[in-house]
Amino acid sequence: MKRKARVLMAFGEALRKFRLDAGLSQEELAARADLHRTYVGDVERGERNVSLVNMVKLSEASGVKLSRVLKEAEKEL
């Protein structure tokens, strides 16, 4: 797997972990972050190169700081 794909997958898996820990569906997270549900699914599957602004929106909507999501993602890299 290429580096870019690994990074995207690691971020998506970390985001999914925190979303599930918060007891949120993808739809609920998307609504809180003011994003579309399919966008959240794409991010979680590592299919979307998410912008910094949307990383902040998604992490905050999950109830965690972006630094925690990134630290969790780094464990997979």
Residue pairs with C-beta under 8 A, 6 or more apart in sequence:
1 9
4 49
5 46
6 76
6 77
7 73
7 77
8 46
8 47
8 48
8 49
8 50
9 45
9 46
9 76
10 46
10 73
10 74
10 75
10 76
10 77
11 43
11 46
11 50
11 55
11 69
11 70
11 73
12 43
12 44
12 45
12 46
13 44
13 46
13 73
13 76
14 69
14 70
14 72
14 73
14 76
15 43
15 44
15 58
15 59
15 62
15 69
16 44
17 72
18 59
18 62
18 63
18 64
18 68
18 69
18 72
19 26
19 29
19 40
19 44
19 62
21 62
22 29
22 62
22 63
22 64
24 32
24 61
24 62
26 37
26 40
26 41
26 44
27 37
29 40
29 58
29 61
29 62
30 36
30 37
30 39
30 40
32 61
33 40
33 54
33 57
33 58
33 60
33 61
34 57
35 54
35 57
35 58
39 48
39 54
40 58
42 48
43 50
43 54
43 58
50 58
55 66
55 69
56 66
58 69
59 65
59 66
59 68
59 69
60 66
62 69
